[in-house]
């Protein structure tokens, strides 16, 4: 038996947060604890069908709610918080997506104004079959339907920013936030810089699936029960959010324009590869240039998100990242599933 704590949190509506920073913690947890967190979708559950246009049923700035924040004992600025996603379970058999008049990659926005008319606001309802592992798309202008793989992810997860700053949950940046990358699925470990005492971790904005880039600005939005394992990596700083899976390491850049997010991610991955594998900087840069991947998280938020990824198998005997936190937390989560953790 491993004597770690387990904690379940189900927020009431008035407990939901819409910022990172500027909030008191909803609970205190410890390094090594497992959290089972209930999360709402980006509309707070208010969009349930085609008649529920977000502009009618939702109110700014009360969009993209997160559950938390959680104060992590012993987390201090200069540390890194490792967050392993053990599972993401949809809590209902449907999800929703939408288009908005001035939001998304293929419409006029306040940043890129044009003379084109605004997009029509429309809602799509998707059927979710957990047993079959599919998400069913229904066209609104025809009878076309198609089954897509269920690939649950967390769209928004992060910690409080530095310098007493408060950031909207819609914004991705150094602190994490609305990263909107499909790579934030079960089996992935996220590494975040601790900026304030306790870290103040929060998450929400579940997606049943999302294409790379989240082109229209809205994924298949769902409520979830998400299980996490957390660990404080003392004395190790992390400049930008990073991800690790069993097979790959990934760095995340958030910025506008998109090329700046691309540069941030690739510079960070190059530095991380040098640290882990002992390669010379230009050798690491060259290897990533020829064998790396650059999946786009989103191109619609106030900052855009780009990842830079490289397979671990291509690196020469890499050192375990963050003192092997990914493997340790993965094993801890697996033991919980097998009933060995109390």
GUZAVO-416409 format. One record per residue (C-alpha): residue number from 1; x, y, z. Coordinates in pm, 1 decimal, padded with zeros to 6 digits. Example, Ala and Ser with C-alpha at 12.3 -4.5 7.8 and 13.67 -1.06 7.14 Angstrom:
// GUZAVO-416409
<1, <01230.0, -00450.0, 00780.0>>,
<2, <01367.0, -00106.0, 00714.0>>,
***
This chain:
// GUZAVO-416409
<1, <00000.0, 00000.0, 00000.0>>,
<2, <00117.5, 00352.3, -00083.9>>,
<3, <-00009.3, 00597.8, 00175.5>>,
<4, <-00105.4, 00894.0, -00041.9>>,
<5, <-00406.0, 01118.3, -00021.1>>,
<6, <-00700.1, 01106.9, -00257.5>>,
<7, <-00934.4, 01399.8, -00294.4>>,
<8, <-01262.9, 01447.2, -00483.4>>,
<9, <-01385.8, 01794.0, -00571.1>>,
<10, <-01724.0, 01879.4, -00722.2>>,
<11, <-01771.5, 02259.1, -00747.3>>,
<12, <-02099.8, 02433.7, -00689.7>>,
<13, <-02185.5, 02687.5, -00961.0>>,
<14, <-02079.5, 02982.9, -00745.9>>,
<15, <-01743.1, 02814.5, -00679.5>>,
<16, <-01635.6, 02805.4, -01045.8>>,
<17, <-01337.3, 03025.3, -01134.2>>,
<18, <-01291.2, 03235.7, -01447.2>>,
<19, <-00935.4, 03351.0, -01383.5>>,
<20, <-00595.5, 03210.1, -01297.7>>,
<21, <-00473.4, 03413.0, -01002.4>>,
<22, <-00678.1, 03635.0, -00776.1>>,
<23, <-00866.4, 03344.7, -00616.9>>,
<24, <-00852.9, 03177.4, -00277.3>>,
<25, <-00789.1, 02800.3, -00285.4>>,
<26, <-01084.0, 02561.9, -00269.4>>,
<27, <-00866.0, 02293.7, -00106.7>>,
<28, <-00512.2, 02210.8, 00004.1>>,
<29, <-00342.1, 01901.9, -00140.9>>,
<30, <00004.5, 01752.4, -00106.1>>,
<31, <00273.4, 01641.3, -00345.8>>,
<32, <00189.4, 01281.9, -00437.5>>,
<33, <-00185.7, 01323.8, -00392.0>>,
<34, <-00445.7, 01210.1, -00642.8>>,
<35, <-00728.1, 01449.6, -00731.5>>,
<36, <-01062.4, 01352.2, -00883.3>>,
<37, <-01199.1, 01679.0, -01019.4>>,
<38, <-01543.5, 01743.0, -01169.4>>,
<39, <-01523.7, 02003.7, -01446.4>>,
<40, <-01780.7, 02196.1, -01649.7>>,
<41, <-01772.8, 02259.8, -02023.6>>,
<42, <-01670.9, 02600.3, -02160.1>>,
<43, <-02035.9, 02715.8, -02154.6>>,
<44, <-02091.6, 02609.9, -01795.8>>,
<45, <-02353.7, 02358.3, -01912.0>>,
<46, <-02585.7, 02631.9, -02044.1>>,
<47, <-02568.9, 02532.0, -02412.2>>,
<48, <-02765.0, 02207.4, -02450.2>>,
<49, <-02922.4, 02224.5, -02795.0>>,
<50, <-02949.2, 02418.9, -03122.9>>,
<51, <-03178.2, 02682.1, -02969.2>>,
<52, <-02929.3, 02764.1, -02692.5>>,
<53, <-02715.8, 03012.8, -02881.8>>,
<54, <-02423.7, 03108.5, -02656.4>>,
<55, <-02488.9, 03481.5, -02709.0>>,
<56, <-02834.7, 03430.6, -02558.9>>,
<57, <-02768.7, 03191.1, -02271.4>>,
<58, <-02410.0, 03282.3, -02170.2>>,
<59, <-02275.8, 03605.9, -02027.8>>,
<60, <-01925.3, 03744.4, -02064.3>>,
<61, <-01688.2, 03713.4, -01890.3>>,
<62, <-01845.5, 03399.7, -01740.8>>,
<63, <-01718.5, 03156.9, -02003.4>>,
<64, <-01459.2, 02879.2, -01977.4>>,
<65, <-01500.7, 02800.7, -01606.1>>,
<66, <-01233.4, 02603.0, -01422.2>>,
<67, <-01246.7, 02398.2, -01103.8>>,
<68, <-01005.5, 02511.0, -00834.3>>,
<69, <-00761.1, 02649.3, -00755.1>>,
<70, <-00590.0, 02382.9, -00547.7>>,
<71, <-00312.5, 02490.7, -00312.4>>,
<72, <-00029.1, 02236.8, -00339.0>>,
<73, <00167.9, 02218.0, -00014.7>>,
<74, <00542.9, 02289.7, -00041.4>>,
<75, <00514.3, 02438.0, -00394.0>>,
<76, <00719.8, 02756.5, -00411.7>>,
<77, <00838.8, 02988.1, -00691.5>>,
<78, <01136.0, 02824.6, -00861.0>>,
<79, <00980.0, 02477.5, -00835.8>>,
<80, <00795.1, 02284.5, -01107.2>>,
<81, <00452.1, 02127.8, -01062.0>>,
<82, <00413.5, 01792.7, -01240.2>>,
<83, <00050.0, 01706.6, -01319.0>>,
<84, <-00019.0, 01359.5, -01459.0>>,
<85, <-00357.4, 01313.5, -01627.9>>,
<86, <-00471.6, 00964.3, -01532.0>>,
<87, <-00818.8, 00971.8, -01687.5>>,
<88, <-01075.8, 01204.5, -01842.3>>,
<89, <-01427.9, 01064.3, -01832.4>>,
<90, <-01723.5, 01245.4, -01998.6>>,
<91, <-02011.9, 01278.1, -01753.0>>,
<92, <-02291.1, 01289.5, -02011.2>>,
<93, <-02371.7, 01126.4, -02345.1>>,
<94, <-02358.1, 01443.7, -02552.0>>,
<95, <-02129.4, 01734.6, -02628.9>>,
<96, <-02173.7, 02065.6, -02808.3>>,
<97, <-01982.2, 02287.4, -03047.2>>,
<98, <-02063.5, 02622.5, -03204.5>>,
<99, <-01966.4, 02901.5, -03438.5>>,
<100, <-01963.4, 03266.9, -03331.1>>,
<101, <-01997.5, 03588.2, -03533.8>>,
<102, <-01644.3, 03723.7, -03463.4>>,
<103, <-01451.3, 03428.2, -03324.7>>,
<104, <-01239.3, 03155.1, -03482.1>>,
<105, <-00969.1, 03124.2, -03744.9>>,
<106, <-01181.7, 03185.4, -04055.0>>,
<107, <-01375.4, 03498.0, -03966.2>>,
<108, <-01318.9, 03864.7, -03902.1>>,
<109, <-01213.5, 03940.0, -03543.3>>,
<110, <-01130.7, 04250.2, -03341.3>>,
<111, <-00760.2, 04181.3, -03408.8>>,
<112, <-00802.5, 04119.7, -03783.4>>,
<113, <-01100.1, 04325.8, -03894.4>>,
<114, <-01233.9, 04282.4, -04248.7>>,
<115, <-01540.6, 04391.4, -04444.6>>,
<116, <-01683.2, 04039.7, -04462.7>>,
<117, <-02015.3, 03975.7, -04284.8>>,
<118, <-01995.4, 03797.0, -03947.8>>,
<119, <-02037.0, 03421.2, -03930.1>>,
<120, <-02376.8, 03287.3, -03836.9>>,
<121, <-02403.3, 03170.9, -03477.9>>,
<122, <-02493.5, 02801.5, -03477.5>>,
<123, <-02482.4, 02506.6, -03234.8>>,
<124, <-02399.1, 02143.7, -03314.2>>,
<125, <-02488.5, 01859.4, -03076.5>>,
<126, <-02268.8, 01549.3, -03080.6>>,
<127, <-02367.3, 01205.5, -02946.7>>,
<128, <-02103.0, 01047.3, -02723.7>>,
<129, <-02085.6, 00668.5, -02696.9>>,
<130, <-01824.1, 00588.0, -02433.9>>,
<131, <-01859.6, 00211.9, -02477.0>>,
<132, <-01800.7, 00230.4, -02853.1>>,
<133, <-01543.9, 00508.0, -02810.2>>,
<134, <-01701.4, 00738.5, -03067.8>>,
<135, <-01827.8, 01094.0, -03103.6>>,
<136, <-02104.0, 01129.8, -03366.1>>,
<137, <-02111.2, 01441.9, -03585.6>>,
<138, <-02450.4, 01551.1, -03725.5>>,
<139, <-02452.3, 01803.1, -04009.1>>,
<140, <-02707.8, 02080.1, -03957.5>>,
<141, <-02769.3, 02141.8, -04328.0>>,
<142, <-02810.7, 01782.1, -04442.6>>,
<143, <-02860.7, 01426.3, -04314.1>>,
<144, <-02486.1, 01353.2, -04308.1>>,
<145, <-02347.8, 01188.7, -03992.3>>,
<146, <-02004.8, 01042.9, -03923.1>>,
<147, <-01845.7, 00872.4, -03622.6>>,
<148, <-01519.8, 01020.3, -03496.8>>,
<149, <-01291.2, 00865.9, -03233.0>>,
<150, <-01359.7, 00973.5, -02874.9>>,
<151, <-01031.7, 01136.6, -02764.9>>,
<152, <-01103.5, 01321.5, -02441.3>>,
<153, <-00872.7, 01605.1, -02340.7>>,
<154, <-00856.0, 01898.4, -02101.2>>,
<155, <-00856.6, 02230.4, -02282.9>>,
<156, <-00767.3, 02457.5, -01990.6>>,
<157, <-00526.5, 02382.6, -01707.5>>,
<158, <-00273.7, 02600.6, -01532.9>>,
<159, <-00144.8, 02773.8, -01223.2>>,
<160, <-00153.4, 03131.6, -01095.0>>,
<161, <00067.8, 03371.9, -01292.9>>,
<162, <00360.9, 03553.9, -01135.9>>,
<163, <00366.4, 03909.5, -01004.0>>,
<164, <00018.6, 03906.1, -00849.4>>,
<165, <-00123.7, 03899.6, -01201.3>>,
<166, <-00474.4, 03770.0, -01280.3>>,
<167, <-00539.7, 03618.5, -01624.2>>,
<168, <-00868.0, 03519.1, -01785.8>>,
<169, <-00916.2, 03143.8, -01827.4>>,
<170, <-00953.9, 03206.6, -02202.1>>,
<171, <-00584.6, 03306.7, -02228.7>>,
<172, <-00292.7, 03060.2, -02273.8>>,
<173, <00053.9, 03174.5, -02164.5>>,
<174, <00354.2, 03082.5, -01949.2>>,
<175, <00124.2, 02981.2, -01661.3>>,
<176, <-00066.6, 02732.8, -01881.6>>,
<177, <-00430.8, 02829.2, -01916.1>>,
<178, <-00639.1, 02771.8, -02228.3>>,
<179, <-00375.0, 02563.4, -02407.7>>,
<180, <-00634.9, 02373.4, -02615.2>>,
<181, <-00402.5, 02096.6, -02733.0>>,
<182, <-00530.5, 01740.3, -02791.3>>,
<183, <-00203.8, 01619.7, -02638.1>>,
<184, <-00349.2, 01698.4, -02292.2>>,
<185, <-00514.7, 01357.2, -02281.8>>,
<186, <-00498.1, 01067.2, -02035.8>>,
<187, <-00144.2, 00934.8, -02000.4>>,
<188, <00025.2, 01274.7, -02039.0>>,
<189, <00221.9, 01460.1, -01771.9>>,
<190, <00217.6, 01840.6, -01777.7>>,
<191, <00502.0, 02041.9, -01623.9>>,
<192, <00425.1, 02395.9, -01508.7>>,
<193, <00641.3, 02662.6, -01346.3>>,
<194, <00530.5, 02746.5, -00992.2>>,
<195, <00487.9, 03123.8, -00975.2>>,
<196, <00326.4, 03173.4, -00633.2>>,
<197, <00321.2, 02996.2, -00299.3>>,
<198, <00108.0, 02683.5, -00340.7>>,
<199, <00101.0, 02693.3, -00719.9>>,
<200, <-00280.5, 02731.3, -00730.1>>,
<201, <-00367.2, 02463.4, -00987.1>>,
<202, <-00703.0, 02478.8, -01168.3>>,
<203, <-00856.3, 02300.7, -01468.7>>,
<204, <-01166.9, 02273.0, -01683.2>>,
<205, <-01292.6, 02305.2, -02041.0>>,
<206, <-01314.0, 01934.5, -02126.0>>,
<207, <-01328.3, 01828.3, -02491.9>>,
<208, <-01455.2, 01495.1, -02624.8>>,
<209, <-01224.0, 01562.6, -02916.6>>,
<210, <-01066.4, 01852.5, -03101.7>>,
<211, <-00889.0, 01887.6, -03434.2>>,
<212, <-00542.1, 02040.2, -03440.7>>,
<213, <-00580.2, 02417.5, -03435.2>>,
<214, <-00939.7, 02423.3, -03306.1>>,
<215, <-01020.8, 02617.1, -03625.3>>,
<216, <-01374.0, 02736.0, -03542.8>>,
<217, <-01269.7, 02815.0, -03185.4>>,
<218, <-01491.9, 02553.8, -03018.4>>,
<219, <-01418.0, 02182.7, -02972.5>>,
<220, <-01673.4, 01913.7, -02880.0>>,
<221, <-01731.0, 02061.6, -02535.6>>,
<222, <-01808.0, 01829.6, -02242.4>>,
<223, <-01825.8, 01810.8, -01865.8>>,
<224, <-01579.6, 01559.7, -01717.4>>,
<225, <-01449.7, 01379.7, -01415.6>>,
<226, <-01073.8, 01416.0, -01451.6>>,
<227, <-00828.5, 01227.0, -01231.7>>,
<228, <-00485.6, 01380.0, -01171.9>>,
<229, <-00171.9, 01290.7, -00978.1>>,
<230, <00046.1, 01584.3, -00869.3>>,
<231, <00404.8, 01619.9, -00755.8>>,
<232, <00624.7, 01916.0, -00668.4>>,
<233, <00970.1, 01902.1, -00830.3>>,
<234, <01175.9, 02110.5, -00588.8>>,
<235, <01436.0, 02354.7, -00713.8>>,
<236, <01370.4, 02292.0, -01085.2>>,
<237, <01241.2, 02581.6, -01293.7>>,
<238, <01036.6, 02545.9, -01614.3>>,
<239, <01021.1, 02845.4, -01845.4>>,
<240, <00721.3, 02734.0, -02056.3>>,
<241, <00468.3, 02452.2, -02015.2>>,
<242, <00602.9, 02111.9, -02115.9>>,
<243, <00440.6, 01773.7, -02178.5>>,
<244, <00575.1, 01421.1, -02148.8>>,
<245, <00424.1, 01091.1, -02259.8>>,
<246, <00570.4, 00741.7, -02257.7>>,
<247, <00714.3, 00803.3, -02604.3>>,
<248, <00769.8, 01178.2, -02649.9>>,
<249, <00859.7, 01512.0, -02494.9>>,
<250, <00687.1, 01834.2, -02602.2>>,
<251, <00734.5, 02204.5, -02535.9>>,
<252, <00451.4, 02457.6, -02562.4>>,
<253, <00474.1, 02814.1, -02690.4>>,
<254, <00190.0, 03067.2, -02659.5>>,
<255, <00198.9, 03399.2, -02844.8>>,
<256, <00074.4, 03605.0, -03137.5>>,
<257, <00168.0, 03589.8, -03420.3>>,
<258, <00169.6, 03213.9, -03470.5>>,
<259, <00534.4, 03212.0, -03575.4>>,
<260, <00635.6, 03350.2, -03234.8>>,
<261, <00454.3, 03064.2, -03060.1>>,
<262, <00634.5, 02826.0, -03297.9>>,
<263, <00971.8, 02980.6, -03213.7>>,
<264, <00911.1, 02971.1, -02836.6>>,
<265, <00814.8, 02603.4, -02848.4>>,
<266, <01109.3, 02498.5, -03063.7>>,
<267, <01365.2, 02698.4, -02870.2>>,
<268, <01243.4, 02540.9, -02546.9>>,
<269, <01240.3, 02187.7, -02692.7>>,
<270, <01592.8, 02237.0, -02826.8>>,
<271, <01715.0, 02343.3, -02482.0>>,
<272, <01528.9, 02054.4, -02314.8>>,
<273, <01680.1, 01804.8, -02561.1>>,
<274, <02028.3, 01939.3, -02488.3>>,
<275, <01970.0, 01899.2, -02113.4>>,
<276, <01827.1, 01546.6, -02133.6>>,
<277, <02038.5, 01392.7, -02409.0>>,
<278, <02365.7, 01584.3, -02383.3>>,
<279, <02358.0, 01684.6, -02750.2>>,
<280, <02532.1, 01998.7, -02869.0>>,
<281, <02282.5, 02280.5, -02934.7>>,
<282, <02305.4, 02281.5, -03315.4>>,
<283, <02291.2, 01900.4, -03326.8>>,
<284, <01971.2, 01908.9, -03120.7>>,
<285, <01832.5, 02183.4, -03345.0>>,
<286, <01915.3, 01981.6, -03655.4>>,
<287, <01757.0, 01661.2, -03519.7>>,
<288, <01437.8, 01841.3, -03420.0>>,
<289, <01429.2, 02010.6, -03761.3>>,
<290, <01425.9, 01675.0, -03940.1>>,
<291, <01237.0, 01450.1, -03697.6>>,
<292, <01025.3, 01681.0, -03485.0>>,
<293, <00654.2, 01755.0, -03505.1>>,
<294, <00470.8, 02084.5, -03455.5>>,
<295, <00103.1, 02020.6, -03375.3>>,
<296, <-00099.8, 02339.8, -03337.2>>,
<297, <-00311.3, 02377.1, -03025.2>>,
<298, <-00532.6, 02671.1, -03121.3>>,
<299, <-00537.8, 02967.3, -03358.7>>,
<300, <-00833.1, 03150.3, -03204.6>>,
<301, <-00750.5, 03245.6, -02844.7>>,
<302, <-00592.3, 03577.4, -02735.2>>,
<303, <-00262.4, 03390.1, -02768.7>>,
<304, <-00206.4, 03104.9, -03013.8>>,
<305, <-00062.3, 02770.2, -02900.4>>,
<306, <00199.3, 02562.4, -03082.5>>,
<307, <00377.9, 02250.1, -02960.4>>,
<308, <00720.6, 02119.9, -03056.9>>,
<309, <00757.7, 01743.2, -03011.2>>,
<310, <01033.1, 01483.3, -03047.5>>,
<311, <01021.1, 01108.5, -02985.2>>,
<312, <01233.5, 00988.3, -02694.9>>,
<313, <01355.8, 00691.5, -02900.9>>,
<314, <01549.7, 00930.5, -03125.4>>,
<315, <01755.1, 01071.5, -02838.7>>,
<316, <02084.9, 00914.4, -02726.6>>,
<317, <02013.2, 00759.3, -02384.4>>,
<318, <01817.0, 01055.0, -02253.9>>,
<319, <01813.6, 01128.6, -01883.0>>,
<320, <01469.0, 01091.6, -01724.2>>,
<321, <01292.0, 01426.1, -01734.1>>,
<322, <01220.9, 01594.4, -01400.5>>,
<323, <01375.7, 01309.3, -01200.5>>,
<324, <01145.2, 01058.7, -01374.6>>,
<325, <00827.7, 01226.0, -01247.7>>,
<326, <00620.6, 01102.4, -01544.5>>,
<327, <00689.9, 00735.4, -01474.5>>,
<328, <00645.7, 00782.1, -01100.3>>,
<329, <00308.4, 00955.1, -01131.1>>,
<330, <00187.8, 00717.1, -01402.5>>,
<331, <00264.6, 00421.6, -01177.0>>,
<332, <00095.1, 00591.7, -00882.9>>,
<333, <-00220.5, 00647.9, -01088.9>>,
<334, <-00213.7, 00289.1, -01214.5>>,
<335, <-00183.9, 00156.0, -00860.6>>,
<336, <-00486.2, 00360.8, -00761.3>>,
<337, <-00685.5, 00203.7, -01045.0>>,
<338, <-00580.7, -00140.2, -00922.2>>,
<339, <-00690.7, -00057.7, -00567.9>>,
<340, <-00341.2, -00052.9, -00419.1>>,
<341, <-00344.9, 00311.2, -00312.5>>,
<342, <-00545.1, 00423.0, -00013.1>>,
***
